[in-house]
Amino acid sequence: MKLRSSLIGLSVAVTLLAACTDGNTADVNITANEPVTLRLLTHESFTPTETIFDDFTLQTGIKVELVRSSDAGTLVTKAVLASGNPEGDVLWGVDNTLLSRALDAEVFVTYVTVHRDDLDVAAVALAPNGEVTPVDSGDVCINYDKAWFAERNITPPLTLQALASSTYRNLLVTPNPVSSSPGLAFLLATIAEFGDGWQQWWETMRTNNILIVESWSDAYYGHFTAASDGERPLVVSYATSPPAEVLFADPRPTQAPTAVAALTCFRQYEFAGILRGTKHEPQAQLLIDFLVSRQFQEDLPLTQFVWPINNTASVPKEFLEYALRPDNPLTIDPAVIAERRAEWLEQFSDIMLR
Amino acid sequence: MSKTVLHPAPARVALVVVVLWLGVFLVAPVLTMVGGFVAPSDISRVLALPSTWRLVWFSLWQSAISVAVTLVVAAPVTWLIGLHRFRGRRILRAATTVGFLLPSVVVATAFLAVLPRSLHYTMFAVVIAHAYFNIAVVVRVVGARLELLDIQLINAARTLGASPITVWSTIVWPLIRGAVAAAAAVIFLYCFTSFAVVRVLGGPRRSTLESDIALRAFGIGDIPAATVLALVQLVIVVSVIGVVRQLSGREQGLSRLAPLPPTAVAHRQRHFALCVAIATAIFVLLPIAALLWRSVQVGDTLSLAAWRTMYDSSLAASIWASARTALLAGVLGVALAVLTTLAVVRLGAIGRLIDMFSIVALAVSPVTLGLGLMLTFDIGWFDWRAKWWFVALAHTLVAFPLAVRVLVPAWRTTPIGLHQAAAVLGAGELRRLVDVDLRRMRPAIVASLGLIIAVSLGEFGAASLMSRAGSETMPVVIARLLSRTGDLVRAQAFVLASLLVAVCIAALVLVESALGRSDRVARR
């Protein structure tokens, strides 16, 4: 500590030049009459309608500034390291595969939102005391190229067990569980499905020539036959990918070119929380309420392709029409995930990557 | 003699500034990480893992091959640019630099588009992409040295009957050996710590220490193990570079007084020169063409839709953020590099230590450095995590060692006689520093400014860790767009990547023409 403070002292002179060019030093001491700006830390998939926070600012006088990290893992790692002295006031985007890591490091302060009774019960149960507030949910599943299977008269695989059959040799591409959040969800799906037998399933998949790539976009836009000039008609993606295929196409097809194997789905919940150490806790509470309000929640499906967590939010017709909502998705208790994730990833790497 | 002419005072001041700067922004953050997270048991735990040593071995041999291939690929064009004057020379030189400054995520994506599928996820793809990135290092570092080569020496030797091979082995090679070793060391370092290229083109089964550091830190959340691996990486890079320098020996000081204009390409070499220029241009431009092609592909149709969204505020904001970050990093980085070089060339043993240290700075894992910076500067007035210029500061650390590689060999060519003459004529220490050394160095300084700006424009690792609201740089936004659903969004990513290339080429051509002008002024 002493080393650090003396080094910091020395650095004043060195960085004078840099400091002079900085026009934005206002946040160093906020006076009472200055409007509060909340910093919302999130990941790069957080892409609401750009003007969505204008209404919040209008209602409360509070401005919102987005600070994005590349992915949820980076976001949570940074928040854990800065626990108690956060970079921002509110964090959006810790999911059930990462939740315990954040909770163990006491990243958040508790707050029970005024909308609590409207929220998905299963999601609220994962953080029963308001440690964090659930904000959306989605499912990671096997997606398949409908035309590819129809042309060849092959039945698409409907379960994880079926995937291990030699019929589907060379057909599946998945993002790496170690580097990708849907990849991790898929690994967890296989653990939820097969229990201790999961390693054996992956070994079979290795002989079945499963292709593991770095990221979701490498898999989907690099190899999936329905979305690229790739050669793999099966991909690990989201249950909401088919509506994205329809809504982003021009002209829009009447049917989605892809479909989802419902029995392979793993449910992901995302949470938001107030960062411990924020100087704007009352304002941060208002923001949490806004994030789970009907207005914000109804914006989610078509901008981020996730389901609202607020049951009173209505979901657009075209989303309902093409998106699949599995009835009994696979899932694992976040506490168990937290305890064993590193071990599972290590074992996975040993089987598949080394 | 030289001691009395070259007073060490300015060099000592420079040394103090450099040591402070690196101490505060490089050593302190790394110490924060090591001191804050690593227990002795973590070190033994990580070193006992067989996977650690597999990572070390893979990082080593893939970078050795990459260095060799890069040198071979870059040799012809370096010869052409370094020794000759021809129309389009500046543009060719700028073009070879483009690969270096493109974000590796983008280059890797472009290579996936260009390479046939059978070559995806192979060592060939990794090595060729590494060569693509690092041609610029050879052209800039070795080329800068070649430009200072006295053609008259070669001509004299040829007139006296020496064969081209004799000329090469007795005159050229001894003179450029130091620059080649410096370039090789830098390339080795980049390949050893390669992240995105290995991940995307090599596939998940190939992993360097650096890519494993990121996976452990962010995927698994094991910061202690990530930090230990970062230390292992540092130790290995330092040892390898130490060995390389020992083997390459001290550089010869033999050189001419004032730079002479490079000669035209000899008539009988015209065809060869043309082939070199064309082959290099194709190699460099093919992935860029792929980017442009992708930017007008929206789904299965050709469309300019993505280009029409360019007024989109977030895309425009990222261009501005990149520009100001690169400019500030350029100014600060050149200052730091010139001071470092002054200390290196004037201070003997301490100078060599600083020289060594400046290259070690490149081996510090960006993940460790980025996290360390964020944890070190997080209190009160020193909470700089939200400042846009904090990213620029990090970029100076990532880029200045390269500039030092360019500046040191150039500075060493200043003949002591010039100093003596100036001193006899009454020029003071500072005056000589400015009028003798810095004036002669101007081309090298401009070149290093270009390098730093280039590195800053393309830098992704630190920027993505430290990126700010409303001031995300272009590579960060490109990566974000690439990871999203929707054909239009993907096309936008490639639009931005194409623009990044365009901005970089424009900046480089500007720098090169400024260089040309200052050359003419200096010669008058």
Boltz contact constraints between the chains, C-beta under 6 A:
constraints:
  - contact:
      token1: [A, 7]
      token2: [B, 24]
      max_distance: 6.0
  - contact:
      token1: [A, 7]
      token2: [B, 28]
      max_distance: 6.0
  - contact:
      token1: [A, 8]
      token2: [B, 382]
      max_distance: 6.0
  - contact:
      token1: [A, 10]
      token2: [B, 20]
      max_distance: 6.0
  - contact:
      token1: [A, 10]
      token2: [B, 24]
      max_distance: 6.0
  - contact:
      token1: [A, 11]
      token2: [B, 24]
      max_distance: 6.0
  - contact:
      token1: [A, 14]
      token2: [B, 20]
      max_distance: 6.0
  - contact:
      token1: [A, 14]
      token2: [B, 21]
      max_distance: 6.0
  - contact:
      token1: [A, 18]
      token2: [B, 389]
      max_distance: 6.0
  - contact:
      token1: [A, 22]
      token2: [B, 387]
      max_distance: 6.0
  - contact:
      token1: [A, 22]
      token2: [B, 389]
      max_distance: 6.0
  - contact:
      token1: [A, 44]
      token2: [B, 480]
      max_distance: 6.0
  - contact:
      token1: [A, 65]
      token2: [B, 469]
      max_distance: 6.0
  - contact:
      token1: [A, 66]
      token2: [B, 469]
      max_distance: 6.0
  - contact:
      token1: [A, 67]
      token2: [B, 469]
      max_distance: 6.0
  - contact:
      token1: [A, 70]
      token2: [B, 464]
      max_distance: 6.0
  - contact:
      token1: [A, 73]
      token2: [B, 218]
      max_distance: 6.0
  - contact:
      token1: [A, 73]
      token2: [B, 219]
      max_distance: 6.0
  - contact:
      token1: [A, 74]
      token2: [B, 218]
      max_distance: 6.0
  - contact:
      token1: [A, 77]
      token2: [B, 217]
      max_distance: 6.0
  - contact:
      token1: [A, 77]
      token2: [B, 218]
      max_distance: 6.0
  - contact:
      token1: [A, 77]
      token2: [B, 221]
      max_distance: 6.0
  - contact:
      token1: [A, 85]
      token2: [B, 378]
      max_distance: 6.0
  - contact:
      token1: [A, 87]
      token2: [B, 385]
      max_distance: 6.0
  - contact:
      token1: [A, 101]
      token2: [B, 221]
      max_distance: 6.0
  - contact:
      token1: [A, 176]
      token2: [B, 204]
      max_distance: 6.0
  - contact:
      token1: [A, 178]
      token2: [B, 215]
      max_distance: 6.0
  - contact:
      token1: [A, 178]
      token2: [B, 219]
      max_distance: 6.0
  - contact:
      token1: [A, 179]
      token2: [B, 215]
      max_distance: 6.0
  - contact:
      token1: [A, 179]
      token2: [B, 219]
      max_distance: 6.0
  - contact:
      token1: [A, 212]
      token2: [B, 204]
      max_distance: 6.0
  - contact:
      token1: [A, 214]
      token2: [B, 199]
      max_distance: 6.0
  - contact:
      token1: [A, 214]
      token2: [B, 200]
      max_distance: 6.0
  - contact:
      token1: [A, 217]
      token2: [B, 482]
      max_distance: 6.0
  - contact:
      token1: [A, 217]
      token2: [B, 483]
      max_distance: 6.0
  - contact:
      token1: [A, 244]
      token2: [B, 485]
      max_distance: 6.0
  - contact:
      token1: [A, 248]
      token2: [B, 486]
      max_distance: 6.0
  - contact:
      token1: [A, 248]
      token2: [B, 487]
      max_distance: 6.0
  - contact:
      token1: [A, 342]
      token2: [B, 220]
      max_distance: 6.0
  - contact:
      token1: [A, 345]
      token2: [B, 220]
      max_distance: 6.0
  - contact:
      token1: [A, 353]
      token2: [B, 204]
      max_distance: 6.0
  - contact:
      token1: [A, 353]
      token2: [B, 205]
      max_distance: 6.0
